[in-house]
Amino acid sequence: MGRSKDADVRHFCAHPGCTKSFSRADHLKRHTANHDPEKRKNCPECGRSFARSDVLFAHLKKHEVAEGGATKERSPSPPEPNGGSGAPVLPDMPGDGGLDDLYGWLLADSGPGWLDPLPDLALNLEGDLTGLPFDWNILSLNAGGPSTSTSNIFLPFSPPTDVTEPLRLSLCTYLLSAQHLVNHPLATCSTFSSALSRYWLSFHPQLPIVHTSTFDPTRSLGLLSAMIVVGLCLQPDANVRTFGQQLFPHVRPMLMLHEASVPPIPLGAFQALTILGQAGQMLLDHNRHDMAYPDSAYEVTIGRLMDVFSWRFYTKMSAQVAQAQTEDERWQAWIESESWRRVAFAVIMRDIELSTIFQHLPTRALSILLVRLALPGDDDRWTAASSSAWRACQATPDIPFPYAVKHALSLSAASSAPPATPPHLNPFARYCVIHGLMSVGWDVKWRGSLRAAAIESVQRNWRGSLRDAYRQLRTDINLTVDLPFLSASERSISLTSLDLLLVAELDLLADLTSILTFAGVDRIAARTVGPEDFSLAGKAVRKWVSTDEGLQAADLAESYLKQRLQPEILERGWTAADGMYGPWAIYIATLVVWIYAALRPAPFTYPNTSSEQANGLFLLRDFPVSYRAEDIPLFLAQIAALLQGQQWGVGHDAAAILRGLRQRKL
């Protein structure tokens, strides 16, 4: 399809210091209004300032929609930052200036303009709601190292795991559609109690969205059902796991019927939906994994309708924190706000994973830069067992999510050697930043044409900048993952971050779709792979292995496998507690190693020791400098056996692909 001649005409902004250009004159006209502070208009409801009347009108409509047409008394927005009148103003929603403005802000070089706080994000959830300027110096390398954890001075809190007989009967009544299962011999108090304990032990550390210290099993039967069923699916006993897998499809419909039929839905129901979605995506069979895509679409849509991705949703909770009369009330209000914030991040991160890791089209209809939340708080405060313990933990400043993503990119591009990322980011916050970078990478790779005006205005090696950011994040994790004061959740999330970073960086170095196709998969996401796809993929990967990117990808995959596949894991097998994304990352890394080793001429190598031959990982000793192509089948067999030991259906499919590659002649 050809483009018209007029489509190549660019309209450049004449404002001093602005390098933006647009393909349409009306876009330039709307952008120019942002440079005229004298004509700014204020919202009478919340005090926010806008450069254009149409944007103000759209903003007022949101107030009407949020309140059903009624006017709500709102806390004023943070004041306009002093100076920097030429600085780009981050719009409120996609229509407020367009995504070009958002990516223009993201791509702009470091300077006084982008250090100014964003009006929507400079809110301290525990302080004055008039808004405080965001001090960017807290992200400086001079800010010092991570604050020492104080959680180890308190006795660890064990969340409730006891399921009483009245509670068991309530659960059986709740699961009306599974009456043939609630009379199952395993539907006992002891089985359910053990499952709830397994949830806290294996699943919660990787998705810490339920507050353990204040968890009440009777508050939401939907949440309790989700936690118990996921715990059943994680039990080592095969019969118990089968029972959990039989119950799993019944929980979400009952949750939708009883607690989550229409928005706004309560916190417990939203937590339950998120837990079920994550478990279905990463722990169960292929059908549940496929259903994670429409389930994610529903959760993102509900989140948008409730506005949980914006600070506006948290204004009332912030007021409760600030106005609380007692320390316990203040703690409870903070827990509610932090719980919602963590659920919101979990929902949007799962959608990012579906698109960046599993090649689905993203269901999110909003840019990642429109997630107007502060990053999750430190684990010390989140796990505090009482209000006094919570208060004793030092509070770190709230860091706006878009700022942290921009900071990671800006630092990575500041010099030839990647500098350190913010040293005080807690593991869950860093986990969120990684997802933000993955989302930006997906946008640039697949939707970059929609941001052409923003991307063309800045000459930057995007892949290099993202790789620098990923590498520095990996370095930060490796330096902190074994620190003695990390909680189980912090360490688990750190290891999971390494899995995601591997896939994210390989996606920059290689076309993972072509690699999966060439390996022989039947389909990718919802798309069936045909013979023509296989032929094109073969040509692409044969060309790729001879490039520098191919060598870098192979070296990266080899390093990851040697780090993650420790002898004890190979001996006992991979469990969900080792990381939900580990099996997929291991699979992708193995395919990269296989393609590189199989399609490149094998150099001379020295003999392998008997111990290396026994575990099948001798190929990785000095790979890709030295390897023997004839050793590849044993390597593939070792990884296939590891993946086959998972209950995750996608892992079983991956194991079958690897077994097939052993006999394949290239």
C-alpha positions as CSV (number, residue, x, y, z in Angstrom):
1,M,0.0,0.0,0.0
2,G,1.4,3.4,-1.0
3,R,1.2,6.6,0.9
4,S,0.1,9.8,-0.5
5,K,2.7,12.5,-1.3
6,D,1.2,14.8,1.3
7,A,1.7,12.2,4.0
8,D,5.5,12.8,3.9
9,V,5.2,16.6,4.6
10,R,6.3,17.4,8.2
11,H,5.1,20.5,10.1
12,F,7.7,21.6,12.6
13,C,7.1,23.5,15.9
14,A,8.7,27.0,15.8
15,H,8.9,27.4,19.5
16,P,12.5,27.9,20.7
17,G,14.1,24.6,21.9
18,C,11.2,22.4,20.7
19,T,12.1,19.9,18.0
20,K,8.8,18.2,17.5
21,S,7.2,17.8,14.1
22,F,3.8,16.5,13.0
23,S,2.3,15.0,9.8
24,R,-0.8,17.2,10.1
25,A,-1.1,20.9,10.5
26,D,-4.0,20.7,13.0
27,H,-1.9,18.5,15.2
28,L,0.8,21.2,15.2
29,K,-1.8,23.8,16.0
30,R,-3.0,21.9,19.0
31,H,0.6,21.2,20.1
32,T,1.5,24.9,19.8
33,A,-1.1,25.8,22.4
34,N,0.9,24.0,25.0
35,H,3.7,26.6,24.7
36,D,1.4,29.5,25.6
37,P,1.1,29.7,29.4
38,E,-0.9,33.0,29.2
39,K,-3.9,31.2,27.7
40,R,-4.1,28.3,30.1
41,K,-7.6,27.5,31.5
42,N,-8.3,26.0,34.9
43,C,-10.8,23.2,35.7
44,P,-13.4,24.6,38.2
45,E,-13.8,21.2,39.8
46,C,-10.2,20.2,40.6
47,G,-8.1,23.2,39.6
48,R,-6.1,21.4,36.9
49,S,-4.7,23.7,34.1
50,F,-5.1,23.1,30.4
51,A,-3.8,24.9,27.3
52,R,-6.7,24.1,25.1
53,S,-10.5,24.6,25.5
54,D,-11.3,21.2,23.9
55,V,-9.1,19.4,26.3
56,L,-10.6,21.2,29.3
57,F,-14.1,20.3,27.9
58,A,-13.1,16.6,27.7
59,H,-11.7,16.8,31.2
60,L,-14.9,18.2,32.6
61,K,-16.8,15.4,30.9
62,K,-14.8,13.0,32.9
63,H,-15.9,14.6,36.1
64,E,-19.5,14.1,35.0
65,V,-19.0,10.5,34.0
66,A,-17.2,9.7,37.3
67,E,-20.1,11.1,39.3
68,G,-23.0,10.3,37.1
69,G,-23.4,13.9,36.1
70,A,-23.1,15.2,39.6
71,T,-20.4,17.5,40.9
72,K,-18.0,16.1,43.4
73,E,-15.9,18.1,45.8
74,R,-12.3,17.2,44.9
75,S,-9.0,17.9,46.4
76,P,-7.0,20.5,44.3
77,S,-4.3,19.2,42.0
78,P,-0.7,20.0,42.7
79,P,0.3,23.6,41.8
80,E,2.0,24.3,38.5
81,P,5.7,24.0,38.8
82,N,7.6,27.3,38.7
83,G,9.5,28.2,35.6
84,G,10.0,25.9,32.6
85,S,7.1,27.3,30.6
86,G,8.4,25.6,27.5
87,A,8.3,22.2,29.1
88,P,5.9,19.7,27.7
89,V,2.8,19.0,29.8
90,L,1.9,15.4,30.2
91,P,-1.7,15.1,29.0
92,D,-4.4,13.5,31.2
93,M,-5.7,10.9,28.7
94,P,-4.9,9.8,25.2
95,G,-7.1,12.5,23.7
96,D,-5.4,15.3,25.7
97,G,-2.6,16.1,23.2
98,G,-2.2,12.6,21.7
99,L,0.3,9.9,22.3
100,D,2.9,11.8,20.3
101,D,3.1,14.3,23.2
102,L,3.5,11.5,25.7
103,Y,6.3,9.8,23.8
104,G,7.8,13.2,23.1
105,W,8.0,13.7,26.9
106,L,9.4,10.2,27.4
107,L,12.1,10.6,24.7
108,A,13.2,14.1,25.6
109,D,16.7,14.4,26.8
110,S,17.3,15.0,30.5
111,G,17.0,18.7,31.4
112,P,15.2,21.1,33.6
113,G,11.9,20.8,31.7
114,W,11.3,17.1,32.4
115,L,12.5,17.4,36.0
116,D,9.3,19.3,36.8
117,P,6.6,17.2,38.5
118,L,3.6,15.9,36.6
119,P,0.4,17.4,38.0
120,D,-1.4,14.0,38.1
121,L,1.5,12.2,39.8
122,A,3.0,14.5,42.4
123,L,0.8,13.3,45.2
124,N,2.1,12.1,48.6
125,L,-0.5,9.5,49.6
126,E,0.3,10.1,53.3
127,G,0.6,13.8,53.3
128,D,-1.0,17.1,52.2
129,L,-3.3,16.7,49.3
130,T,-2.5,20.1,48.0
131,G,0.3,18.3,46.3
132,L,4.0,18.5,46.9
133,P,6.7,19.0,44.2
134,F,8.4,15.7,43.2
135,D,12.1,15.9,44.1
136,W,13.9,14.2,41.3
137,N,17.1,14.1,43.4
138,I,15.7,11.1,45.2
139,L,16.6,9.2,42.1
140,S,20.1,10.5,42.0
141,L,23.0,8.2,42.4
142,N,24.0,10.4,45.4
143,A,20.9,9.4,47.2
144,G,22.7,6.6,48.9
145,G,22.0,2.9,48.9
146,P,18.8,1.1,49.7
147,S,17.4,1.8,53.1
148,T,18.2,-1.0,55.5
149,S,15.3,-3.3,56.1
150,T,13.7,-3.1,59.5
151,S,11.3,-6.0,59.1
152,N,13.8,-8.4,60.7
153,I,13.5,-6.6,64.0
154,F,9.8,-7.8,64.3
155,L,8.5,-11.3,64.7
156,P,7.3,-12.6,61.3
157,F,3.5,-12.6,61.0
158,S,1.8,-15.7,59.8
159,P,-1.4,-15.1,57.9
160,P,-4.5,-17.1,58.9
161,T,-4.7,-20.5,57.3
162,D,-7.3,-22.3,59.4
163,V,-10.5,-23.1,57.5
164,T,-13.2,-23.9,60.0
165,E,-16.3,-26.1,59.3
166,P,-18.7,-23.1,59.1
167,L,-16.3,-21.5,56.7
168,R,-16.0,-24.7,54.6
169,L,-19.7,-24.9,54.4
170,S,-19.9,-21.3,53.2
171,L,-17.3,-22.0,50.5
172,C,-19.4,-25.0,49.3
173,T,-22.5,-22.9,49.2
174,Y,-20.6,-20.2,47.3
175,L,-19.5,-22.6,44.6
176,L,-23.0,-23.5,43.5
177,S,-21.9,-24.6,40.0
178,A,-19.5,-27.2,41.5
179,Q,-21.9,-29.0,43.8
180,H,-20.7,-32.3,42.4
181,L,-17.2,-31.4,43.6
182,V,-18.0,-29.9,47.0
183,N,-18.9,-33.4,48.3
184,H,-15.6,-34.7,47.1
185,P,-13.6,-36.6,49.7
186,L,-10.9,-34.0,49.6
187,A,-13.3,-31.1,50.3
188,T,-12.3,-31.1,53.9
189,C,-11.2,-28.4,56.4
190,S,-7.7,-29.9,56.6
191,T,-7.3,-29.9,52.8
192,F,-8.5,-26.4,52.4
193,S,-6.3,-25.2,55.3
194,S,-3.3,-26.8,53.7
195,A,-4.1,-25.3,50.4
196,L,-4.4,-21.8,51.9
197,S,-1.0,-22.3,53.6
198,R,0.4,-23.4,50.2
199,Y,-1.0,-20.2,48.6
200,W,0.8,-18.0,51.1
201,L,4.0,-20.0,50.7
202,S,4.3,-20.5,46.9
203,F,2.0,-18.0,45.1
204,H,1.8,-14.9,47.3
205,P,5.5,-14.1,47.3
206,Q,5.4,-13.7,43.5
207,L,2.1,-11.7,43.5
208,P,2.0,-9.8,46.8
209,I,-1.4,-8.1,46.4
210,V,-3.2,-9.4,49.5
211,H,-2.2,-7.8,52.8
212,T,-1.2,-10.7,55.1
213,S,-1.4,-8.9,58.4
214,T,-5.0,-7.8,58.0
215,F,-6.3,-10.7,55.9
216,D,-9.8,-11.8,57.0
217,P,-11.0,-15.1,55.5
218,T,-14.6,-14.2,56.0
219,R,-14.4,-10.8,54.3
220,S,-14.7,-12.1,50.7
221,L,-15.7,-15.7,49.9
222,G,-14.7,-15.0,46.3
223,L,-11.1,-14.1,47.4
224,L,-10.9,-17.0,49.8
225,S,-12.1,-19.4,47.1
226,A,-9.5,-18.1,44.6
227,M,-6.7,-18.4,47.1
228,I,-7.7,-21.9,48.2
229,V,-8.2,-23.2,44.7
230,V,-4.8,-21.9,43.5
231,G,-3.2,-23.4,46.6
232,L,-4.8,-26.8,45.7
233,C,-3.3,-26.5,42.2
234,L,0.1,-26.0,43.8
235,Q,0.1,-28.9,46.2
236,P,2.7,-31.7,45.6
237,D,0.0,-34.4,45.8
238,A,-1.3,-35.2,42.3
239,N,-4.8,-36.1,43.5
240,V,-5.1,-32.7,45.4
241,R,-3.8,-30.9,42.3
242,T,-6.4,-32.6,40.1
243,F,-9.1,-31.6,42.6
244,G,-8.0,-28.0,42.4
245,Q,-7.9,-28.1,38.6
246,Q,-11.5,-29.4,38.6
247,L,-12.6,-26.6,40.9
248,F,-10.7,-23.8,39.2
249,P,-13.2,-23.2,36.2
250,H,-16.1,-22.7,38.7
251,V,-14.6,-19.9,40.8
252,R,-14.5,-17.1,38.3
253,P,-18.2,-17.5,37.2
254,M,-19.3,-17.5,40.8
255,L,-17.2,-14.5,41.5
256,M,-18.7,-12.7,38.5
257,L,-22.2,-13.7,39.7
258,H,-21.8,-12.7,43.4
259,E,-19.2,-10.0,43.7
260,A,-17.9,-8.7,40.4
261,S,-20.9,-8.4,38.1
262,V,-20.8,-4.6,37.6
263,P,-18.3,-1.9,38.5
264,P,-17.4,-0.6,40.9
265,I,-16.4,-4.0,42.4
266,P,-14.9,-4.4,45.9
267,L,-11.2,-4.8,46.5
268,G,-11.5,-8.5,47.5
269,A,-13.2,-9.4,44.2
270,F,-10.7,-7.5,42.1
271,Q,-7.9,-9.3,44.0
272,A,-9.6,-12.6,43.3
273,L,-9.9,-11.9,39.6
274,T,-6.3,-11.0,39.4
275,I,-5.1,-14.1,41.3
276,L,-7.2,-16.4,39.1
277,G,-6.0,-14.7,35.9
278,Q,-2.3,-15.0,36.9
279,A,-2.7,-18.6,38.0
280,G,-4.6,-19.6,34.8
281,Q,-2.0,-17.9,32.7
282,M,1.1,-19.4,34.2
283,L,0.2,-22.6,36.2
284,L,-2.6,-24.5,34.6
285,D,-3.4,-26.2,31.2
286,H,-3.3,-24.7,27.8
287,N,-7.0,-23.9,27.8
288,R,-6.7,-21.8,31.0
289,H,-3.7,-20.1,29.5
290,D,-5.6,-19.1,26.4
291,M,-8.5,-17.8,28.6
292,A,-6.1,-15.5,30.3
293,Y,-6.2,-13.2,27.3
294,P,-10.0,-12.4,27.4
295,D,-9.9,-12.4,31.2
296,S,-7.1,-9.8,31.1
297,A,-9.2,-7.7,28.7
298,Y,-12.1,-7.7,31.2
299,E,-9.9,-6.8,34.2
300,V,-8.2,-3.9,32.2
301,T,-11.6,-2.7,31.1
302,I,-13.0,-2.8,34.7
303,G,-9.9,-1.0,35.9
304,R,-10.3,1.7,33.4
305,L,-14.0,2.2,34.2
306,M,-13.1,2.4,37.9
307,D,-10.1,4.7,37.1
308,V,-7.8,2.5,39.2
309,F,-4.8,3.4,36.9
310,S,-5.0,7.1,37.9
311,W,-4.3,8.9,41.1
312,R,-7.9,10.3,41.0
313,F,-9.2,6.9,42.3
314,Y,-6.9,7.2,45.4
315,T,-7.8,10.7,46.3
316,K,-10.4,9.7,48.9
317,M,-8.1,7.1,50.4
318,S,-5.3,9.6,50.6
319,A,-7.6,12.0,52.5
320,Q,-8.4,9.2,54.9
321,V,-4.7,8.7,55.5
322,A,-4.1,12.4,56.1
323,Q,-7.2,12.9,58.3
324,A,-7.0,9.7,60.4
325,Q,-7.3,10.4,64.1
326,T,-5.4,7.3,65.3
327,E,-2.3,5.5,64.1
328,D,-4.3,2.3,63.5
329,E,-6.9,4.2,61.3
330,R,-4.0,5.7,59.4
331,W,-2.4,2.3,58.8
332,Q,-5.7,0.8,57.7
333,A,-6.3,3.6,55.2
334,W,-2.7,3.2,53.8
335,I,-3.3,-0.6,53.5
336,E,-6.4,0.0,51.4
337,S,-4.6,2.5,49.1
338,E,-1.5,0.3,48.7
339,S,-3.6,-2.8,48.1
340,W,-5.5,-1.1,45.3
341,R,-2.3,0.2,43.8
342,R,-0.7,-3.2,43.8
343,V,-3.8,-4.8,42.2
344,A,-3.8,-2.1,39.5
345,F,-0.1,-2.8,38.7
346,A,-0.7,-6.5,38.7
347,V,-3.6,-6.1,36.1
348,I,-1.7,-3.9,33.7
349,M,1.5,-6.0,34.1
350,R,-0.2,-9.2,33.1
351,D,-1.6,-7.5,30.0
352,I,2.0,-6.4,29.1
353,E,3.2,-9.9,29.6
354,L,0.6,-11.4,27.3
355,S,1.8,-9.1,24.5
356,T,5.5,-8.9,25.1
357,I,6.2,-12.5,26.2
358,F,3.4,-14.6,24.6
359,Q,2.9,-12.5,21.4
360,H,-0.7,-11.6,21.9
361,L,-2.0,-8.2,20.8
362,P,-2.3,-6.1,24.0
363,T,-5.8,-5.6,25.3
364,R,-4.8,-2.3,27.0
365,A,-6.2,0.7,25.1
366,L,-4.0,3.0,27.1
367,S,-0.4,3.9,26.9
368,I,1.8,2.7,29.7
369,L,2.6,6.4,30.3
370,L,-1.1,6.9,31.3
371,V,-0.7,4.6,34.3
372,R,-0.7,7.5,36.7
373,L,0.4,5.7,39.9
374,A,3.2,5.9,42.3
375,L,5.3,2.7,42.4
376,P,4.5,0.1,45.1
377,G,5.8,0.8,48.6
378,D,8.6,-1.1,50.3
379,D,8.0,-4.6,51.5
380,D,8.9,-3.6,55.1
381,R,5.9,-1.4,55.4
382,W,3.7,-3.8,53.4
383,T,4.4,-6.7,55.7
384,A,4.4,-4.9,59.0
385,A,2.3,-6.8,61.5
386,S,0.8,-3.8,63.3
387,S,0.3,-0.1,63.0
388,S,3.3,0.5,65.3
389,A,5.5,-1.7,63.3
390,W,4.3,0.0,60.1
391,R,5.1,3.5,61.6
392,A,8.6,2.3,62.7
393,C,9.5,1.5,59.1
394,Q,11.0,4.4,57.3
395,A,8.7,5.7,54.6
396,T,10.4,6.3,51.2
397,P,9.1,9.0,48.9
398,D,6.5,8.0,46.4
399,I,8.0,7.6,42.9
400,P,5.7,8.2,39.9
401,F,5.7,5.3,37.6
402,P,6.2,7.2,34.3
403,Y,9.1,9.1,35.9
404,A,10.8,5.9,36.9
405,V,10.5,4.4,33.3
406,K,11.8,7.6,31.8
407,H,14.6,7.7,34.4
408,A,15.8,4.2,33.5
409,L,15.8,5.1,29.8
410,S,17.5,8.5,30.3
411,L,20.2,7.1,32.5
412,S,20.9,4.3,30.1
413,A,21.4,6.7,27.2
414,A,23.5,9.3,29.2
415,S,26.8,7.7,28.5
416,S,28.5,4.8,26.8
417,A,28.6,2.8,30.0
418,P,25.2,2.2,31.6
419,P,25.0,4.0,34.9
420,A,23.1,2.7,37.9
421,T,19.3,2.8,38.1
422,P,17.7,4.3,41.3
423,P,19.4,2.3,44.0
424,H,16.6,2.4,46.5
425,L,13.9,0.9,44.2
426,N,12.4,-2.1,46.1
427,P,12.1,-5.4,44.1
428,F,8.3,-5.0,43.4
429,A,8.8,-1.4,42.2
430,R,11.7,-2.5,40.0
431,Y,9.5,-5.3,38.7
432,C,6.9,-2.7,37.6
433,V,9.6,-0.6,35.9
434,I,10.8,-3.7,34.0
435,H,7.2,-4.1,32.7
436,G,7.1,-0.5,31.8
437,L,10.3,-0.8,29.7
438,M,8.9,-4.0,28.1
439,S,5.8,-2.1,27.1
440,V,7.8,0.8,25.6
441,G,9.9,-1.8,23.7
442,W,6.7,-3.4,22.3
443,D,5.3,0.0,21.3
444,V,8.5,1.0,19.5
445,K,8.9,-2.4,17.8
446,W,5.3,-2.9,16.7
447,R,3.4,0.4,17.0
448,G,6.3,2.8,16.4
449,S,4.6,4.2,13.3
450,L,1.8,5.6,15.5
451,R,4.4,7.6,17.4
452,A,6.4,8.7,14.4
453,A,6.3,12.4,15.2
454,A,7.6,11.8,18.7
455,I,10.2,9.2,17.7
456,E,11.6,11.1,14.7
457,S,12.1,14.2,16.9
458,V,14.8,12.5,18.9
459,Q,17.8,10.7,17.4
460,R,18.3,7.8,19.8
461,N,19.2,4.2,19.5
462,W,16.1,2.7,21.0
463,R,17.2,-0.9,21.1
464,G,20.5,0.1,22.6
465,S,18.9,2.3,25.2
466,L,16.5,-0.4,26.3
467,R,19.3,-3.0,26.4
468,D,21.3,-0.7,28.5
469,A,18.4,-0.3,30.9
470,Y,17.8,-4.0,31.0
471,R,21.4,-4.8,31.7
472,Q,21.7,-2.3,34.5
473,L,18.5,-3.6,36.1
474,R,19.9,-7.1,35.8
475,T,23.1,-5.9,37.5
476,D,21.1,-4.3,40.3
477,I,19.2,-7.6,40.9
478,N,22.3,-9.7,40.9
479,L,23.9,-7.4,43.5
480,T,20.9,-7.5,45.9
481,V,19.1,-10.8,45.3
482,D,21.1,-12.7,48.0
483,L,21.1,-9.9,50.6
484,P,20.2,-11.5,54.0
485,F,17.5,-9.0,54.9
486,L,15.4,-9.5,51.8
487,S,12.0,-11.0,52.5
488,A,10.8,-14.2,50.7
489,S,8.6,-12.1,48.4
490,E,11.4,-9.6,47.6
491,R,13.8,-12.5,46.6
492,S,11.1,-14.3,44.7
493,I,10.2,-11.2,42.7
494,S,13.9,-10.5,42.0
495,L,14.4,-14.0,40.5
496,T,11.2,-13.6,38.5
497,S,12.6,-10.3,37.2
498,L,15.6,-12.1,35.9
499,D,13.4,-14.4,33.9
500,L,11.4,-11.5,32.4
501,L,14.6,-9.5,31.6
502,L,16.0,-12.5,29.7
503,V,12.9,-12.7,27.4
504,A,12.7,-8.9,27.1
505,E,16.3,-8.5,26.0
506,L,16.2,-11.5,23.7
507,D,13.2,-9.9,22.0
508,L,15.4,-6.9,21.2
509,L,18.1,-9.1,19.8
510,A,16.0,-11.6,17.8
511,D,12.6,-12.1,16.3
512,L,11.2,-14.6,18.8
513,T,8.2,-15.2,16.6
514,S,10.5,-16.5,13.8
515,I,12.5,-18.6,16.3
516,L,9.3,-20.2,17.7
517,T,8.0,-20.8,14.2
518,F,11.3,-22.4,13.1
519,A,11.3,-24.6,16.1
520,G,8.0,-26.1,15.0
521,V,5.2,-24.7,17.1
522,D,1.7,-25.2,15.7
523,R,0.5,-21.7,16.7
524,I,1.6,-18.5,18.3
525,A,-1.0,-16.8,20.5
526,A,-4.3,-17.2,18.5
527,R,-2.6,-17.5,15.1
528,T,-2.0,-20.9,13.4
529,V,1.5,-21.4,11.9
530,G,1.4,-22.6,8.3
531,P,4.1,-24.0,5.9
532,E,4.7,-20.6,4.4
533,D,5.4,-19.1,7.9
534,F,7.8,-21.9,8.6
535,S,9.7,-21.3,5.3
536,L,10.0,-17.6,5.9
537,A,11.1,-18.1,9.5
538,G,13.8,-20.6,8.4
539,K,15.3,-18.0,6.1
540,A,15.1,-15.3,8.8
541,V,16.9,-17.4,11.5
542,R,19.6,-18.7,9.2
543,K,20.5,-15.1,8.3
544,W,20.2,-14.1,12.0
545,V,22.7,-16.6,13.4
546,S,25.5,-15.0,11.3
547,T,24.9,-11.6,12.8
548,D,26.3,-9.9,15.9
549,E,22.9,-9.9,17.4
550,G,22.8,-13.7,17.0
551,L,26.0,-14.1,18.9
552,Q,24.9,-11.7,21.6
553,A,21.6,-13.5,22.0
554,A,23.3,-16.9,22.2
555,D,25.8,-15.6,24.8
556,L,22.9,-14.0,26.9
557,A,20.8,-17.2,26.8
558,E,23.8,-19.3,27.8
559,S,24.6,-17.0,30.8
560,Y,21.0,-17.1,31.9
561,L,20.8,-20.9,31.8
562,K,24.0,-21.3,33.8
563,Q,22.7,-18.9,36.4
564,R,19.2,-20.2,36.8
565,L,19.7,-24.0,36.3
566,Q,21.5,-24.7,39.5
567,P,22.3,-28.4,40.4
568,E,19.6,-28.6,43.1
569,I,16.9,-27.4,40.7
570,L,18.0,-30.0,38.1
571,E,17.9,-32.7,40.7
572,R,14.5,-31.9,42.3
573,G,12.8,-30.2,39.3
574,W,11.4,-26.8,38.8
575,T,8.5,-25.7,41.0
576,A,6.1,-22.8,40.9
577,A,7.9,-21.4,43.9
578,D,11.1,-21.1,41.8
579,G,9.3,-18.6,39.5
580,M,6.2,-18.8,37.4
581,Y,8.0,-17.3,34.3
582,G,11.1,-19.4,34.7
583,P,10.0,-22.3,32.5
584,W,9.1,-20.0,29.6
585,A,12.4,-18.1,29.9
586,I,14.3,-21.4,30.0
587,Y,12.5,-22.6,26.9
588,I,13.2,-19.5,24.9
589,A,16.8,-19.5,26.0
590,T,17.2,-23.2,25.0
591,L,15.7,-22.5,21.6
592,V,18.2,-19.6,21.0
593,V,21.1,-21.9,22.1
594,W,19.9,-24.7,19.9
595,I,19.5,-22.5,16.8
596,Y,22.9,-21.0,17.2
597,A,24.6,-24.3,17.9
598,A,22.8,-26.2,15.1
599,L,23.2,-23.6,12.4
600,R,26.7,-22.4,13.1
601,P,29.8,-24.4,12.2
602,A,31.0,-26.1,15.3
603,P,34.5,-25.2,16.4
604,F,37.0,-27.6,17.9
605,T,36.3,-28.4,21.5
606,Y,38.0,-30.3,24.3
607,P,36.5,-33.4,25.8
608,N,33.7,-33.1,28.4
609,T,34.0,-34.5,31.9
610,S,31.7,-37.3,33.0
611,S,29.9,-35.1,35.5
612,E,29.1,-32.6,32.8
613,Q,27.8,-35.3,30.5
614,A,25.6,-36.6,33.2
615,N,23.6,-33.4,33.7
616,G,23.5,-32.5,30.0
617,L,24.7,-28.9,30.6
618,F,28.3,-29.4,29.3
619,L,27.3,-27.5,26.2
620,L,27.1,-24.4,28.2
621,R,30.6,-24.6,29.7
622,D,32.2,-22.2,27.2
623,F,29.3,-21.7,24.8
624,P,29.2,-20.1,22.3
625,V,33.0,-20.0,22.0
626,S,33.3,-23.8,22.3
627,Y,30.7,-26.5,21.8
628,R,30.0,-29.7,20.0
629,A,27.0,-30.0,17.8
630,E,26.7,-33.7,18.6
631,D,26.1,-32.8,22.2
632,I,22.9,-30.8,21.5
633,P,20.4,-33.7,21.7
634,L,21.4,-34.5,25.3
635,F,21.2,-30.8,26.2
636,L,17.7,-30.7,24.7
637,A,16.6,-33.8,26.5
638,Q,17.7,-32.4,29.9
639,I,15.7,-29.2,29.4
640,A,12.7,-31.1,28.0
641,A,12.6,-33.3,31.1
642,L,12.7,-30.2,33.3
643,L,9.8,-28.6,31.5
644,Q,7.8,-31.9,31.3
645,G,7.8,-32.0,35.1
646,Q,5.6,-28.8,35.2
647,Q,1.9,-28.9,35.5
648,W,1.8,-25.8,33.2
649,G,0.3,-26.9,29.9
650,V,2.4,-24.5,27.9
651,G,5.5,-26.0,29.5
652,H,4.4,-29.5,28.4
653,D,4.0,-28.2,24.8
654,A,7.5,-26.7,25.0
655,A,8.9,-30.0,26.2
656,A,7.4,-31.7,23.2
657,I,8.9,-29.2,20.9
658,L,12.4,-29.7,22.4
659,R,12.1,-33.5,22.2
660,G,11.2,-33.2,18.5
661,L,14.3,-31.0,17.9
662,R,16.5,-33.9,19.1
663,Q,15.8,-35.8,15.9
664,R,15.7,-32.9,13.6
665,K,18.3,-32.6,10.8
666,L,19.1,-29.1,9.7
